[in-house]
Amino acid sequence: MAEAYIVEAIRTAGGRRGGALKDWHPADLAALVLDALVERSGIDPAAIEDVIMGCVGQAGEQSFHVGRNAVLASKLPVSVPAVTIDRQCGSSQQAIQFAAQAVMSGTQDVVIASGVESMTRVPMGLPFTLPMQHGIGTGPFSKRIQERFGVPMFSQFIGAEMIAEKYGFSRDELDAFALSSHQKAARATQCGAFADEIIPIEIEGGEHRSDEGIRYDATLESIGSVKLLQEGGRISAANASQICDGASGVLVVSERALKQHGLTPLARIHNLTVTAGDPVIMLEEPIPATRRALDRAGMKIGDIDLYEVNEAFAPVPLAWLRELSADSDRLNVHGGAIALGHPLGASGTKLMATLVHALKKSRLRYGLQTMCEGGGIANVTIIENLA
């Protein structure tokens, strides 16, 4: 089978809600990533055969096909097509997998996988809350779904509490994990670990180059003082991912395109997996998905040098570590979404940018990325460093 290669992987630095990126229209923010991918790779913009863009909140400024609008806001020719996809938090990781599948099938040779989310300008949940506020419909979960699963709705917050309870994680353990995320992200920023993956963004008063959500002065006491999301629970805003604005993308090409355009690959895509399970606990699926991916790749968890497991909530990567008997020293080595933010539809390609460059800098071979997604779905992508 043909191979798929990543030749560029970049992201914006995360912006907090109402923060540094609040004035950027999401189509323009995503366009910057598209332009930077082309500029850094040196490829002819007309050679881009498709743009696959993940976005969860497809309403307001992210409605009416934000992927195509990003192309129209960019320097790419109007002849470059685009598609906007929603696999919830895994939207742009799925964009990578769709791009790789197009290349591996021989259908296309040069595809951009990307994602964007302005959670400031399009608040989380707006696509279903806004119609309901106007008396349109009853929400996404029909009576048939409610009766089948015995719940009125699916909630990621309830799912996170269920995982914490199932695996017996205390609040102190979750808070300690959150503190570690901030500490790792702070060290990574201070030593320039993100320099090659972050593109500067012009903002009022200068440039935005550093992730805005990192708490450099975080302590267990400050994290532990944050109010729990539900009485008697374990989850707080401090041990969950941060609301975030951002965009990200990777350029995926075939071997033929490498030769034709004189491109140098950063990584080879080694395995693509997606699975689904219980939508009520919802966030546990990265565990069986990773097992399937390793099995299909003929690998063991010890063969993987670095893991990026999205920190939607602290119990998710902690449960993943325990069940996979994975090495915690290889997990989210530059911090995760608790510190760096989780810009929903942009997180998949954001994590891939971090993973690709971390493997390159450390001269390690294999990396694995996975994330929990709404509806009980999980993607897993394994890459091999070629840099």
C-alpha positions in Angstrom: 0.0 0.0 0.0 1.1 3.6 -0.7 2.5 5.6 2.2 1.4 8.9 3.6 3.9 11.5 4.9 3.7 14.6 7.0 5.9 17.3 5.7 4.7 20.3 7.8 2.9 20.5 11.1 2.1 23.9 12.7 -0.4 25.6 15.1 -1.2 28.9 16.6 -0.4 29.5 20.2 -3.6 29.0 22.2 -5.7 32.0 23.2 -7.8 32.0 26.4 -11.5 32.8 26.1 -11.7 36.6 25.5 -7.9 36.7 25.3 -5.2 37.3 22.7 -7.1 35.9 19.7 -10.6 37.3 20.5 -10.5 39.7 17.6 -9.6 37.1 15.0 -12.4 35.8 12.8 -12.0 32.0 12.8 -11.8 31.8 9.0 -9.0 34.3 9.0 -7.2 32.5 11.8 -7.4 29.2 9.9 -6.3 30.9 6.7 -3.0 31.9 8.4 -2.3 28.2 9.1 -3.0 27.3 5.5 -0.7 30.0 4.2 2.0 29.1 6.7 1.9 25.4 5.7 2.4 26.3 2.0 5.1 28.9 2.8 7.1 26.7 5.0 7.0 23.6 2.7 7.7 25.7 -0.4 5.0 23.8 -2.4 3.1 25.4 -5.2 -0.2 26.5 -3.7 -2.0 25.2 -6.8 -0.7 21.7 -6.0 -3.0 21.5 -2.9 -5.8 19.1 -3.9 -8.0 19.4 -0.9 -8.3 21.1 2.5 -10.0 19.0 5.2 -10.9 21.2 8.2 -12.2 20.1 11.6 -14.6 22.4 13.5 -17.1 21.5 16.2 -19.0 24.7 16.7 -20.4 25.1 13.1 -22.5 28.2 13.9 -22.2 31.9 13.6 -18.7 32.8 12.2 -17.9 29.1 11.9 -21.0 28.3 9.9 -21.5 28.2 6.1 -18.5 25.9 5.6 -15.6 27.4 7.6 -13.1 25.2 5.7 -14.0 26.7 2.3 -14.1 30.2 3.9 -10.6 29.7 5.3 -9.4 28.9 1.8 -11.1 32.0 0.4 -9.5 34.1 3.2 -6.0 32.6 2.4 -3.6 33.0 -0.4 -4.5 29.7 -1.9 -6.1 29.7 -5.4 -9.9 29.6 -5.3 -9.6 26.4 -7.3 -8.5 24.6 -4.0 -11.6 22.7 -2.6 -12.3 22.2 1.1 -14.6 20.3 3.4 -15.5 20.9 7.0 -15.9 17.9 9.2 -17.2 17.3 12.8 -16.0 14.3 14.8 -16.3 16.4 18.0 -13.0 16.8 19.8 -11.3 14.5 17.3 -12.4 16.5 14.2 -9.0 17.5 13.0 -7.4 14.2 14.0 -10.0 12.6 11.7 -9.0 15.2 9.1 -5.4 13.8 9.3 -6.8 10.3 8.8 -9.0 11.3 5.9 -6.1 13.1 4.3 -3.8 10.0 4.8 -6.5 7.7 3.4 -6.8 9.9 0.3 -3.1 9.8 -0.2 -2.7 6.1 0.6 -5.5 5.2 -1.8 -3.8 7.1 -4.6 -6.8 9.4 -5.0 -4.9 12.5 -4.1 -1.2 13.4 -3.6 -1.3 16.7 -1.6 -3.9 17.3 1.1 -4.0 19.8 4.0 -5.6 18.5 7.3 -6.5 21.3 9.6 -8.8 22.5 12.3 -10.1 25.8 13.8 -12.1 26.8 16.8 -12.8 30.2 18.2 -14.5 29.3 21.5 -14.6 33.0 22.3 -16.6 34.0 19.2 -18.6 30.8 18.9 -19.2 29.5 22.5 -19.2 25.8 23.1 -22.6 24.2 22.5 -24.0 27.1 20.4 -25.1 25.0 17.5 -27.7 23.3 19.6 -28.4 25.8 22.4 -29.2 28.7 20.0 -32.0 26.9 18.1 -33.5 25.7 21.4 -33.5 29.3 22.7 -35.6 30.3 19.7 -38.0 27.4 20.2 -36.6 25.3 17.3 -36.4 21.6 18.1 -35.8 19.7 21.3 -32.1 19.1 21.1 -29.8 16.5 19.5 -30.8 13.5 21.6 -34.1 12.0 20.3 -36.6 10.1 22.5 -35.4 6.9 20.9 -31.8 7.6 22.0 -32.8 8.6 25.5 -34.9 5.4 25.9 -32.1 3.2 24.5 -29.5 4.5 26.9 -31.6 5.5 29.8 -30.4 9.0 30.1 -31.9 12.4 29.0 -28.6 13.4 27.4 -24.9 12.6 27.1 -22.5 14.8 29.1 -18.8 14.9 29.0 -18.7 16.2 32.5 -20.7 13.3 33.8 -18.5 11.0 31.8 -15.4 12.4 33.4 -16.9 11.9 36.9 -17.8 8.3 35.9 -14.2 7.6 34.9 -12.8 9.1 38.0 -15.1 7.0 40.1 -14.6 3.8 38.1 -10.8 4.0 38.4 -10.8 5.3 41.9 -9.0 8.5 41.3 -9.2 11.0 44.1 -9.5 14.7 43.5 -5.9 15.1 44.9 -4.6 12.8 42.2 -6.5 14.7 39.5 -5.2 18.0 40.8 -1.6 16.7 40.9 -1.9 15.6 37.3 -3.2 19.1 36.4 -0.3 20.7 38.2 2.2 18.5 36.3 0.6 19.6 33.0 1.2 23.3 33.8 4.7 22.6 35.0 5.6 20.7 31.8 4.0 23.3 29.6 5.9 26.1 31.4 9.2 24.3 31.0 8.6 23.6 27.3 7.7 27.2 26.6 10.7 28.6 28.6 13.1 26.3 26.7 11.7 27.0 23.3 10.2 23.5 22.7 7.2 24.9 20.8 9.2 27.4 18.7 9.1 25.3 15.5 5.4 24.5 15.7 3.9 27.8 16.6 3.3 30.5 14.0 3.2 34.1 15.3 -0.1 35.9 15.2 -0.4 39.7 15.0 -2.5 41.1 17.8 -3.0 44.5 19.2 0.2 45.6 20.8 2.5 43.0 19.2 2.5 39.3 18.4 1.0 36.2 20.0 3.6 33.5 20.3 3.0 31.7 23.6 0.1 29.6 24.9 -2.0 31.9 27.0 -3.5 29.4 29.4 -0.3 28.2 31.2 -0.3 29.0 34.9 3.4 29.4 35.6 2.7 30.0 39.3 0.2 27.0 39.7 0.4 25.1 43.0 -1.6 22.2 44.4 -3.2 24.6 46.7 -4.4 27.0 44.0 -5.7 24.2 41.8 -7.4 22.5 44.8 -9.2 25.8 45.7 -11.2 25.8 42.4 -14.8 24.9 42.9 -16.0 21.4 41.9 -18.3 21.2 38.9 -20.8 19.1 41.0 -21.2 18.7 44.7 -19.4 15.6 46.0 -17.5 15.2 42.7 -13.9 15.2 41.7 -13.8 17.3 38.5 -13.1 21.0 38.6 -12.3 23.5 35.9 -8.7 23.3 37.1 -8.3 19.6 36.3 -10.1 19.8 33.0 -9.1 21.2 29.6 -9.2 25.0 29.1 -11.5 26.7 26.7 -9.3 27.9 23.9 -9.1 29.7 20.6 -6.8 28.4 18.0 -6.0 26.9 14.6 -3.6 24.2 13.4 -2.8 22.1 10.4 -0.5 19.4 8.8 0.4 18.9 5.2 0.0 15.3 4.2 1.5 14.0 0.9 2.3 10.9 -1.1 5.8 9.6 -1.9 5.2 10.8 -5.5 4.6 14.3 -4.2 7.7 14.2 -2.1 9.8 13.6 -5.3 7.7 15.9 -7.6 7.9 18.9 -5.3 11.2 18.3 -3.6 9.7 17.9 -0.1 11.4 16.5 3.0 9.1 14.4 5.2 9.0 14.9 9.0 7.1 11.7 9.7 5.4 8.7 8.1 1.9 7.8 9.1 2.1 4.3 10.4 -1.4 3.5 11.6 -4.9 4.9 11.4 -7.6 3.7 13.8 -11.0 4.9 15.0 -13.4 3.0 17.3 -16.6 3.7 19.2 -18.1 2.5 22.5 -20.3 3.5 25.4 -21.7 7.1 24.7 -22.7 7.6 28.4 -19.2 7.2 30.0 -18.1 8.6 26.6 -14.5 9.5 27.4 -13.0 6.0 28.0 -12.8 4.9 24.4 -9.1 5.8 23.8 -8.2 2.7 25.8 -9.8 0.1 23.5 -8.9 2.2 20.5 -5.2 2.2 21.4 -5.3 -1.6 22.0 -6.8 -2.1 18.5 -4.3 0.3 16.9 -1.3 -1.4 18.5 -2.6 -4.8 17.5 -3.2 -3.8 13.9 0.3 -2.2 13.8 1.9 -5.3 15.3 3.3 -3.2 18.1 3.3 -3.1 21.9 2.9 0.0 24.0 6.6 -0.2 24.9 7.5 0.3 21.2 6.0 3.8 21.3 8.4 6.5 22.4 6.0 9.4 23.0 2.2 9.6 23.6 -0.1 12.5 23.1 -3.4 11.7 25.0 -5.7 14.7 25.0 -6.3 16.0 28.5 -10.0 16.7 28.1 -10.2 15.8 31.8 -7.4 14.5 34.1 -9.0 11.1 34.6 -8.9 10.3 30.9 -5.1 10.1 30.4 -4.7 8.7 33.9 -7.0 5.8 33.1 -5.3 5.3 29.8 -1.9 5.1 31.4 -3.1 2.5 33.9 -5.0 0.3 31.5 -2.2 0.3 28.9 0.5 -0.1 31.5 2.1 2.8 29.7 5.2 4.9 30.9 4.0 8.2 32.4 7.3 9.8 31.5 6.4 9.5 27.8 3.0 11.0 28.2 2.3 14.6 27.0 5.9 15.5 27.7 5.3 19.2 26.9 2.0 19.4 28.9 -1.5 19.0 27.6 -4.9 20.6 27.2 -5.2 21.3 30.9 -2.4 23.9 30.6 -2.3 24.6 26.8 -6.0 24.6 26.1 -8.4 22.5 24.0 -9.6 24.4 20.9 -12.1 21.5 20.1 -11.9 21.1 16.3 -8.3 22.3 16.2 -7.0 20.0 18.8 -6.3 17.0 16.6 -3.8 18.7 14.3 -2.6 20.8 17.3 -1.5 17.6 19.1 0.0 16.2 16.0 2.1 19.3 15.5 3.4 19.0 19.0 4.0 15.2 18.6 5.9 15.6 15.3 8.2 18.3 16.6 8.8 16.5 20.0 9.9 13.4 18.2 12.1 15.4 15.9 13.8 17.2 18.7 14.3 14.1 20.9 15.3 11.9 17.9 12.9 9.3 19.0 11.1 7.0 16.5 7.4 6.3 17.2 4.6 8.5 18.5 1.0 7.8 19.2 -1.8 10.3 19.5 -5.3 9.6 20.8 -8.3 11.6 22.1 -11.7 11.0 23.5 -14.6 12.4 21.5 -18.3 13.1 21.9 -20.6 10.1 21.5 -18.0 7.7 22.8 -15.6 7.7 19.8 -11.8 7.8 19.8 -9.2 8.2 17.1 -5.6 6.8 17.3 -2.8 7.8 14.9 0.7 6.3 15.1 3.5 8.0 13.3 7.2 7.3 12.6 9.7 10.1 12.9 11.7 10.6 9.8 13.3 14.0 10.6 
